[in-house]
Amino acid sequence: MTQLGFFLQDKWNIAKNFVLTYGLRADVPIFKQNFIANKNADALSFRNGIKIQTGLPPATNILWSPRLGFNWDVNDDKTTQVRGGIGVFAGPPPFVWISNQASNNGVDFGSFVRTTPTAFSPDVNFYRPANAAANTSYNLAFTDQNFKFPQLFRSNIAIDQKIFADITMTLEAIFSKDLNAVYHQNVNLPATRVALVGVDTRPRFTSPQIYSGAGGVSATNPNISDAILMTNTNKGYTYNATLQLQRNVKNLYTMVAYSFGDSRSVNDGGSIAQSIWRDRFISNDPNDDVLSYSNFYQPHRVVAAANYRFEYAKKFATSIGFTFEAANGGTANYTYNGDLNNDNQVSNDLIYVPRSINEIVLEGVSATDTRSADVIWGQLNSYINQDPYLSTRRGQYAERNGLLLPFYKRLDLNFTQDVMQKVGKTNHTIRFSLDIFNFGNLLNKNWGIYRIPTRAAGLLNFKRIETVGLNTGKPVFSFP
């Protein structure tokens, strides 16, 4: 693959205190050769009639990225500056997502089972069948022919105001909107589905595969575990606002800032195509590009820093600095243990939060669990009431990444030693640096703790869809 980039930029001094910068960038990703094709897979029709071309990489699409920025020194004395800009910005996705198509095509890799006992041979060819047949069980990954590398629109505006001789206050806001974000779907997941009975009406699939090798697996009737299509979506966005104070005197620099923001996405990425689709938590069709909180959602963040430098003996300088950060510790999800929607993925189904016992069917964990449904509901209801997030979601589905984790706090320390020496007419400096990350935890084992929960918190166990009685068609759960 070759990626060409072209960039033009100009700066216009409209006035001595107003500068306008504008430019245009063009990126051209070019795939020079095709992948190995799987003709049997290319002949199949997937969900919504989608046909695939396993051997074709994405077509060449030129990415145009115009941008404009300005800086206005309002009083022409650096006391008040207004700056900002708008533009389109592009970048390549992790190339493993594209190379997934080359390695997940049902042709390059295959396997066979040989159970007949035989003496070991160091010759790998000894184990290969004499007449190997075409692969009949595999998964697929491929890319939409119209796929575009990621692009987003971004704008920002900021004011830098000197409020005292040596203190600067900055207020800045940034907004980003996806134009071509990456989005994955499994087109081997059938469109045929039924709705659950009751208040939870999410779709449940009658089968998790269109091509499962039913009736006899063969090259033309393969067992395809999943067929992951990579395409684009434009639904994601992020905004952030920051208030910052800085003070810079002779030997001392100090800074404190608070940021507030939001981040929404459809897909947040991952290591490979299949896991990106599999690990997205859902309460709807897993192929829908539904917007929710991103994995990087962090609404509140406080940062403080200080650095003091002192010079001595004409050749030495020592700096001592710290950085403190306090922020929300990330997100988590409330899901069911089990495969409620029958998409062949467990622990990715977000829970419906019941308002009363009439909205959920409960039974014991096992035959030896003697708790009645009323007792189990009482325990579940108490858990929901004590949870600040779940208690606000009654009668609704839990949101993807909706559970916001508590603040973490971390203090880092830095020591820097400079040794300065003039050789001839040139000044040289040798610098030694020591960083102590999470210094607070070194002082006290209870400080600086950052706990990372399991991404999916299975609150309820999905047991089955009831087939008899008044609750026919409703899901049955156990707790805990």
N, C-alpha and C positions, 0 to 999 in steps of 0.2 A: 504494500500500500504506500502511496505517496500523498502527502498533504502539502499543497501549495498555499502560501499566504502572501497577500499584498496589502500594503498599508500606506495611506496618504494622510498627512496631517499638516495643518497650518495654524499659525497663531496671529491674531489680529489685536493690536493695541488700539482699541476704539478711542480710549482716552488714557491719560497717563496713570489713572487709577482704576481702569477697567480693561481686563484682558479676556478675549474670547478665543477659545481653542476648539477647533472642529476637525473631524477626520472621517475617513471611511476605510474599513477593513473588509477584505474579501478572502474567505477561506474556501479551498477547493479540495476536498478529499477524493482521491482517485484510487480505486481498486484495480490493480493491473492484471489480475488473473482470476479465473473462476475457481470455485471449489469443486470437489468431486461430487457428481450428482447421483442421487438415488432415484432411478427412473420409476421404480415401483411406487415410491412415496409421492413422486411428482404426479402420478396418475390418479391419486386419491383426491376426494373432495372433503374438506373439513367443515367445521362449524360455519354456518351462514354461507356455505358454498365456496369458502376460501380455498384456492388452489395455491400450492407452494412450488417454488423452484429451488430445490436444495443446492444446486450448483451455482446460483447467481448471487453475488454480493450486492449490496445496495448500489443503486444508480448514482452517478455523479450529480451532486446538488451543490450549487454555489451558495455559500452563506454570506449574505450581505450584512455588514454590521456598521451602520453610521453612528456617530457619537458627537456630542457637543458639551463643552464645559466652559465655565466662566469664573472669574475671580474679581470681586469689586471691593477695593479699599475705599470705603464710603467717605471718610474724611481725609484721605490721602496722608494718614499719619500712623497707620497700622493699629489704631485703637479699635476700629470696627471693620471687620471683613465679612463679606457675604460671598459664599462660594457654592458651587453646585454643578449639576450636569445631568444629562440624559443620554442614553445610548443603548445599543444592542451589543451583546457580548456572546461569543461562541467558544466552544472547547470540545475536544474529542471525548467520547465515553471511554471507560476502561475497555481496551481492545479485546480483553478476554470475552466480553459479551458478544463481540462480532465473531471472534474465532470459535465460539461455541458452535456456530453453524458448520465449521469445517470438521469438528470432532464429534458432533452429535447429528449424524446424517444417516445412520443405519448401514453405512458402507465401510467406513474406515476401521471401525472396531466391532468385534463380535465375540461370541464365546460359544463353547460347546462343552458338554458334560461327558466324561469318559469314566465309567465306574468299574470296568473290567480290571482286576488286579494284574499287574505286570511289573517286571523288573524296571528299576529306574534307569533312564538313559540321559546322559548329559546333552544329547543332541536334541534341540528343541523341535526339529522337523519330525522326530520320531512320533510325537504326539499329535501331529496334524493329520486330519482325515485325508485319505487319498483323493476323494472327490468332494470338496467342500461345497455346500449349497449356499444360496443367498441367505443373508441374515433375516430372520422372521420376527424377532422380538427386540425392540429398541425404543429409544426416545429420540425426539427431534428438537432441534433449535434452529430457527431461521429468522431472517430479517426482512421486513417490509421493503419492497423495491423503492418505495418513496421515502424511506427513512432518512431523516436529517440529523446531523450531529447536534447535540444540545445547544440551544440558544435561549437567552433570556433578555428581557427589557429591564433596565435598571435606571432609577433616577435618585438623586439625592440633593439635599439642600442643607446648608450649615451656616451658622453665624458664630464667628469668633469675636468675643467682646472683652477688652481689657477693663476690668472693674476696679482694679487698683494698679499701681505702677508695675507690680511684678506678678499679678494674678490674672490669668486669662480664663474666661468661661466660654465653653463651646456647647452649642445646642445643635444636634445633627439628626436628620431623619433620612432613612433609606428605604426605598420600596423596590422590590424585584418581582417580575411576573414571567412565568415560563412561557416561552413561545414554542419551543420544540424540546420538551422534556422526554425522557425515556420511559416507556410503559410496556409491560409484558402481559400477555394473556395466553391461556392454554386453549388452542383452537381444536384440540381433540376432546374437549369437554362438551358433551351434547347440549343442544338447546332445549331438549325435552326435559321437563321438570314439572313438579307439582308443588303447591303451596302447603305448608304445614297447617294443621287445624288449630284454631285458637288465636290468641293475641299475637303470637310470634308467627308471622306470615312469610318468613324468608323462603326462597326457593329450595327445594330438595330434589336432587338429580336422581332420575330413575336408574342411571348407570353413569359411572365416572369416565367412561371411555366410548368414543365413537368406534374406534378400531381396537378391538380386544382379542382378535383372533377367534371369535366365536364361530363354531361350526367347523373348526379345523384350521390351525394356523398355517400360513404359507407365505411365500414371497409376495403374492398379490393380495393376501388377506392377513396382514401382519398384526402382531400384538404391540401396539404403540402405547407405551405408558403415558406419555404426554407429548404434545407438540407445541413448543413455546414460541410464540411470534413476538418479535421485538418491533415496536412501532413508536409513534410519538403521541404526546398529549400536551395540551397547553393550559391545564387547569391549576397548576401550582402557583403559589405566591409566598412572599416573605416581606415583612416590614419590621423596622427596628428604629427606635428613637433613643438617643443617648444624651445625657447631660454630664458634662465633664468640667472639673476645675483643675487648673495646673498652676503651680508656682515654681519659678526658677530664679533662685538668687545665686550668689557667688559660687558656693560649693554644694548647695543643696537643691535637689529637685524633688517635688512632691506632686502627686496626682491622685484624684479620686473621681470615679465615674459610676453612673448608674444607667443601665440599659433596660428598656422594655421592648418586647417584640412578640411576633407571632410567625409561625411557619407552617404552611399547609402543602401537602403533596399527594400524589397518587401512588407513585413508587419511590422508594428511597435507595434503591440499588442493593447490591449484594455481590457475592462471589461469582455465581454462575446464573444462567438464565432460569433454570428450573427452581433454584432456591429463592430467587427474587419473587417469582410468582407464588411459590408455596408459602413463603414466610410473611405474606401480607395478610393482616388480620381483617376479617370481613364479617358483615351481617347481611350480605346481599349476594348477587351473582359474583363469583371471584374474578370474572373477566371484565366487570364494569370498572371504568376509570373513575372511581368515587374519591372525592377529595376529603382528606381528614388531616389531623395533626401529623407532622413529619416526625421521624426519629430524632430530629435535631431541634425539636421544639423546646425552647428555654425562655420563658416569658420574663424572668427577672434575673439580673446579674449585676453584682457590685464588684468593682475592681479598685484597689488602692495600691500605690507604689511610692517608694521613697528611695533616694540614693544620695549618699553623702561622700564627697571626695576631698581628701586633703593631701597636699604635697609637702614634702620635707626633704632636707639635705640636698636640695637641687636636683637629685637624680631619682627620687622615689615618689610614688603616689599610691595611695591606698583608697579603695572605694568599698563602701559597705551599702548594700541595698536589700530591699525586701519587696515582695509582691504578694498581695493578699487578694483572694478571690472567694466570693460567696455567690452561689447560684443554685437554681433548681437542678437536682441530680439526674434529670432525664425523665423518661416516660416508661409506662408499662401498660399491660392490657389484661382485661378480665375476659377469659374465654372458658369454653367447655372442654373438659377432657373427653375426647372422642370425636367422631366424624358426624356431626348433626346433619349437615347438608349433603352428605354422600358424594363429596368431590374427591374422595380418596386421600384427603389430607386431614390429619388429626391435630387438634389443639390450635386451629386457626380461626375457629368460629366464635365471634364475640357474643357475649351473653345478652339475653333480654332480661332486664331488671324488673321482676314482678312487683306489682303494687299490693297484691293480696294473695292469699292461698288459692283463690279462684283462678289465678293466672298461671299456675304451674302445677304439674303432676309430680309428686314426690313419693319415694318409697325408700326402704332401707338399702344399705350398701350390699347386703347379702341376706341369705335366708336366716342367718343367726342374728341379724340386726332387728331387734324387737320394737324399735321406735315407731310410733304412729306417724301418719302424715302431718297431723297437727303439731306434734312435738318437733319434727324435722323443720316444719315451717317456722316455728318459734325461734329455733336456732338460726336459721337462715335470715329471718327478718331482723334479728338482733345484730347479725353481722352487717347487714346492709345499713341499718340505722347508724352504726358506729363508724362507718366509712364515709369520709367527707365527699368522696366522688360518687360512689354508688347511691348514696341517699338523695342525690340531685338528679338521678337518671331513672327514677321509677317510671314504669310505663314506656320506657325507651330502650334502645340498644346501647350497650357500652360503646364508646367511640374508639376507633383505632388510635392508640397512643394518648388516650384521653386521661389516663391516670398519671398525674404529675407527682413526681417523687420529691421528698423534702429537700431543703437546702443542704448543700455540702459547703464546708469552709476549709480553705487551704492557705497556708503561709509558706512561701519559699524564700530562702535566704541566699545572697550572693556576696562573695568576697573577691575583689580583684586587686592584684598587686602589679604595678607598672615599674619597670626598671628602665630608666632613660639614659641614653648615652649618645654623645655627639661624636661622630667619626668623620673627620674632615669638615665639610660644610653641611653634612646631612645628619639630621636627628633620627635616632633609632630608638624604638621602644620594644622591650620584651614584656609580654603580659602573661601573668599566671592567674588563672580563674578557678574558683571553687564554688560550686552550686550545691546547696542542700535543699532538695525538693521535699516538700511537705515537712518543713522544719518543725511545725507545731506538734506533729506526731512523734518527733524525736524527744520532745519535752514531756509529752503526756500521751499515753497510748490511746486515750479516748478522744484525742483531738485529731482533726484531719481525716476522719473516717469517711470513706466513700463506698457505700454499699450498692452493689449492682444486682437487682433481682433477676429472676428468670423472666425472659421477655414475655412469656405467656403464663399468667397466673390462672391455672385451672380451678375455678371456683366450684363448679358443679360437674358431676360425672354424667354424661349422656349414656343411657342404658339401652334404649330401644324406642321404636315408634309403636304405641299401643295398637293392638289389632282387635281387641274385644271390649265390650262394655261402653259406658257413656263417654269414655275418653279416647275412643277409637280415632286414630289419626294424629293424636297429640304426642309429643315427645315426653319421655319419662326420665326423671333425673334422681340422683341421690346426692346427699350433702352430709359431711364433707367428702 
